[in-house]
């Protein structure tokens, strides 16, 4: 077998599915229902984005930012439909990594898995960094005092020494995850229901100050403004793929995974549009300050009520939102590493399952320590923004994977089929590339360096210890 054949050798779908749930020393436990899977996906998607991104997007599109959110939702929908088909066909924990292994070969699967490491580990570290800021805002509103700058910032950033608040939220999420998948899903469900409740509260309060005149003119910055805002808010939809990482712990994965992915996207879209309409209706779009976005929702409800108690509730919602994102994204990262370890591409320690709690304990602790170091000590800078490219690259691979698997293995049982095939996955891949093309050059540079590091790791370790290549030798 030539080098090229070994690099692009695919793993049989039947083998991937048969190995599902099996780790070294034990098996993952199938405990997650459709409801829990859906809320896991919502938990990873509905985070700080709506609390921050709205204030940045409104000045770009005006009241037509509502259309921008819908346009971004349609763009995400194309990839979500492809995810739904592959999740129902290959219901395992590896998500797009496993889908790529079954369709495009080992090297592409590794690159996809490496991109997912960037998406999950670095992005959750960046989110955890912001938790202290929201916690401070909440404490300031409630008690009138804040935490010292030294423990809520990274070294060299506004007097920061070590971001202990970021480490604290990662530790809390890790503690919940070590208790078991079902227990983690229950905690996440509580977090998600709280933050949805807080956003519903925001809408109710904001609608008391609703002025229809705030929507005139509707699109003052034209189509260009709508599309620019859509590109920005698109990243608020990233996270719906979290349900696919629970493929080996779902009770009925072939039925529930596709439904959870699509239901979560619908729920998030309804929440985003509702909050956007309420926000613009309560405050003229020209009053949104793109330089001060973290408290835009709190400012709106404070102005509507004439007091600070409503803003306090919204700030609490932001604190809970970040906690939910950290929990679900760390979970997704550990399950992807679990699948990669089972294939021999990373060390075996990541696939060891604790027989008592039936979770990959060592895997979870290693990921938690790594994220804690990133969040507590490292100014992430442009690398955090590069997570956008990593995510979009993985989305594009999933869309291409649907095309390949349909033509290569049409006989496979599929609990969900992407409608309007092949148009839907083709459009999904095209939209991902277009959004990627619009990102800054320095972001591309950071992504390129990350990819070079990933390829070095693959050829130094993954290629040598890959189970498929070991079988060849």
N, C-alpha and C positions, 0 to 999 in steps of 0.2 A: 504494500500500500504506500503510495507516494505521500510526501509531506502535506501537499494541498488536500489530498483525500482525508488525511487524518485531522487536519485543522477544521475541515467543513463536514465532518462525519456527523450525521444526525443520530439522536437517540430515539429508538422506537417508541411511539406513543404508548403502546401497550405496556412496555417496560416502565415508563415513567409513572403511569397510573398504578401499576402493580406495586411499585415501591412506595406509594403514597402512605404517609403516616409512620413508616418504619424508620427508626433511628438506632443508634448504637446503645444498647442497654435497655431499650424500651420503645414504646410507641406513643405517638400523640393521641389524645383522647377526643373523640368526635362528640362535642357538646354544644356547638353553636347552632342556634336556630336562624331562620330567615330574618327575624326581627333583630337579633344581635349582630348578624353580618351586615345588615343595612345600616345600623347605627355605628358600626365600626367604620364603615366607609364614610358616613356623614361626619363622624368624629375626626377623621383625618382630613376632610375637605373643608368643613365649616369651622375655620379657625379665626386667626386675627385678620385674615384678608378683608372681611366685610367691615371690621372695626377700623381699618386703616386705608384700604385700597379705594374705598368710596370717595374719601376726601381728596385723593390724588386724581381720580378719574373724572369727577364732575367738572372741574375747570377745563378739561380737554374736550368734553362733548356737550356740556350744558345739560338741560333736562333730558336730552336724547341719550344720556348715559343708560337709561332703562333699556333702550334698543341695544346698546353696547353689551350689556349683561346677557341679553337674549342671544345676540350674535355669538358671543363667547360660549354660551351653553350649547348652541348648535354645533360649533366647532368641536367642543369636547364630546358631544354626542356621537360623532362619527367614530372616534376612538373607543368610546364606551361600548358601542355596539360590537366592535371587534373583540374587545376584552370579554364581553358577555359570551360570545360564541366560543372563544378558546377556553374560557373558564368552565363552561359546560362540557367541553370536549376533553380537556386535560385538567381535571380538578385537583391540582396539587399546590403545595405551598410556594413554589418557585415563581409564581406570577409570570411576568413577561420573560424572565430568564428561562424558565422551563419551556415556554411556548417557542422561544427562539431555538432552544436545543432540539426540539422536535421538528422544526421546519427549516431552519437556516444553517444549522451546524454549530459545532462546539465553540469556535472562535467568536462567532457572532453572539452566541449565548454568553460567553465570558464578558464580552464588551457590554452587552446589555446588563448583566449582573453588576459589572463595575459601575455603570451609569446609575443603577438602582442604589448602590452604596452611596454615591454622591447625592442622589435625590433624598434618600432616607436619613442617613447618618448626619450629613452636613446640614441639611435643611432643618432637621429637628434640633440640632445644636443651635442654629441661628434663631429658631423660634423660642427655645428655652432662654436664650440670652435676653429676649424681649420681655420675658415673664416678670422679671424684677421691676421693669419700668411700669408695667400695668399694676403690679402689686403696690408700688409706691404711689401711683395715682389713686388707687383705692384707699390706702392708708391715710393719704393726705386729706381725702374727702371725708373719711370717717372719723379720724382722730386728730387731724391737723399736724401730724408729724410724718417723717419719711425715714427710710433706711439710709445708712451712710453710703456715700458714693463708692467707697472702697470695696463694698461687697455686692454691688449690683452692676459693676462694669468690668470689662476685661482689662488687663494691664495696659497702661498707657492711654486709656480712653476715659476722659473726663474724671480723672482722679481714681479710676478703678485699680484695684490690686488683684482681686480674684472674685469672679462672679459666683458667690455662694448661693444666690437665689436660683441661678440656673442649675447648679449642681443639686440643689434641694429638690427641684421639680423633677429632675431626671431620676433621683433616688426614690422619690415617691412613686413614680411610674414603674420603676423596676420592682419595687416591693409588691405592687399590685400584680405585675406580670408573673412573678415567681410563685404567686398563690395558685395559679392555674388559668387556663384559657377562659373557662366559664366565669370565674371570679373577675377576671380582667374585663370581660365583655359586659358583665353586670355593672361594674364601676363606670365603664365608658358610657353605658346607656344612661346612667344617672347624670353624668357630665353633659351629655348631648341634650337631654331633655331640659336641663337647667339653662343651657345657652340658647336653645330654641325658645324657651319660655322668656328669657331676657330680651331677645330680639322681637318677640311678639309684643312684649311690654313696650319696647321702644316704638313699635308701629302704632300701638294704641295711643300712646302719649303724643307722638308726632302728629297723628291725624287730628288731634284736637286743635292744632295750629295750622291745619292744611289750608293753603291758598291756591286755588286753581290758576291764578294769574302767574304763579311761579313757573308754570310750564309754557309760558309765552315769552319770546319765541321758543319753539320746541328744540330746534337744531341750529343754534346761532353760529356754530362753527362748521356746519355742513357735514357731508359724508366723511371727509378726511378726519374730522374730530371724532365721529362715531367709531370709525375703524381703529384710530389710534387708542381710544379708550378701551375698545374691545380687546386689543392686543395686551393691554395692561391688566385688565380684569380676568383674562383667560387663566392666569395663574391662580386665581381664587378657586378654580374648579379642579385643580390638580389634587389628587388624593382619593378619587373614586375607585382607583385600582386597589385600595387597601383590602377590600373584601376578597380579592383574588389570592392574597397571601394566606388566607385562612382555609384554603382548599382541603387541607388534611385534618382540619378540626371542625368541619361543618358536618351536621347530621345528614343532610341530603345535598351534597355539593353540586351534583349535576343540575338539580332544579333550582337550588337556592342562590348559588353564586351569580348566575346571570341576572336573576331578579334583584338581588341586593345591589349590584352595580348600577342597574338602570333606575331602581327606586331611589337610591341615594342621590343620583344626579337630578332627578325630578324634585326631590325634597329641597336640595340645596338651591336649585334655580328658583323655586317658588319663594324661598326665604330671601334670596338676594334681590329679586325683583320687588317683593313687598317692602323690604327695608329701603330700597332705592326710591321707590315712589313716595313713601312716607317722608324720607329725608328731604328730597327736593321740594315736596309740597309744603314742608314746614319751614324751609329756609331757602331764599333765592340762591340760584346756582352761583351767582357772582360773589356771594359771601363765603363760599368754601375756600379755605386757604391751603394751597398745595404744600406749603412749607410747615404747616401745623395740622397734621392729619390724625394723630393718635387719639385725640379727644373730640373728633368732629361729632360723633353720635351723642356723646355726653353733653356737648355744648347745645345741641339741638333740643334735647329733652329738658335741659336746665332752662333754656329760653322759653320753652313751651309752658313750663310749670312755674317759672319765676322763682325757683329755689334749686338747691343742689342735691336733694334726695334722689331725684330721678337719675341724674348723672352718676350717682354712687352705685345704683343698681346696674347700670350699663357697664361701669368699670368692673364690677364684680363678674358680669358676664364675660368680659374679656379675659379675666384671670382664669375662669373655668374653661374658656375656649382653648387657651394655650395648654392647660393641663390635659385636656382630651386629645389634642393633636400629639403631644409628646407621648402619651400612652399608646395610641394606635400606631404611630409611625415607628416607635421602637419595636413594637410587636411585629410589624411588617418586615422590618430589617432583619430581625432574628430568624424569621421563617424563611426568608430568601437565602440567608447564609446557611440555614439548615439544609436546604435543597442543594446548594452548591457544594457543601461538604460531603453530602451523600454521593455526589458524582465524582468526588476526589479532587475537585479544583481548588479547594482550600482545606486546611488541616481538619482532621477527624474530630477534634474537640467540639466543633460547632454542631455536630450531629448527635452528640450524646444526650440522651433523654433521662431525666430523673424518674425512676420507677414509681416514686410516691406521688409526685404532683403531675407527672406526665408532661413536663415541659422541658425544653433545652436550657437547663439552669446555667451551665458554664457559658454557653452562647450568650444568654441574656446578660450575664454579669460582665463579660468582655465588651459587649456592645455598650453597656451602660458606662463603664469606665472610660471607653474611648470617647463617647459623646460628652461625658462630664469634663474631660480634659479639654476638648474642643470648646465647649461652651464656657468653661470657667477660666481658661488661661489663654486661648488663642483668638486674636482679632480675625474673624473669618473673612471680612472684606469681600473681594470679588469672587472668591470661591463659593460663597453662599449664593451669589447670583448665578453662578454657573450651574447650579442645580436645575435651573429652568431648562437648560439645553439637555442635561442628562435625562430629565423626565420626558421631554418631547422626543428625544431619540428613541427611548424605550417605547413610547406610544407609536412611533412610526414603524418600528420593528413588529409590533403586534398587528398593525394593519397589514403589513406585508405578509406576516405569518398566516393570517386568515386566507389570503389569496393562495399561498403556496400549499397549505394543507387541504384546501378545497379541491385543488387540481391533482395533488399527489395522492390523497387518501379520501376520495369522495364517499367511501363506504363506512367511515367511522361514525359511530352514534353521536349525534349532536342534539343536546337538549334545547339549544337555541341556535337559530340561524340568522345571521346578519341580513336584514332586508335590503332589497335593491342591489344584491350582489351582481357584479363586482364593483359597482359604482361607489358604494358606501366606504369600503376599506381604501379604495383608491383616493377618494376625497379626503379621508382621514389622514393618510400619509402626506398628501399634498399640503393640507392645512398645517400639519406639524412642521413641515419644512419651511413654509412661508413664515410662520411665527418665529422659528429659529433664525431665519435670515434677518429678521428685524432686530435682533439683539445686538448689543454693543460689541465692538471689536475686542475690547479688553476681556469681556466675558468669554468670547471664543478662545482667546489666548489661554485663559485659566482652564477652560474645558480641554483644550489640546494638551496642556501639560498633564492634566489628570489622566487623559487617555494614554499618554506615553508611559506614565507610571504604571497604569493598569496592564498594558501589554508587556512591560518588563516583568511584572509579577506573574503573568500567565506563563511566559516562556521559561521563567526560572523555577516555577513550582507547578502551576496548574497543568501545563502540557505534559510534564513528566509523570505526575501522579494521577492524572485523569483515569477513571475506571475504564472508559472506552479505549484509551490508548494502552493501558495496562493489558487489556484483553488482546490487543493486536500484538504486543510484544510477547 
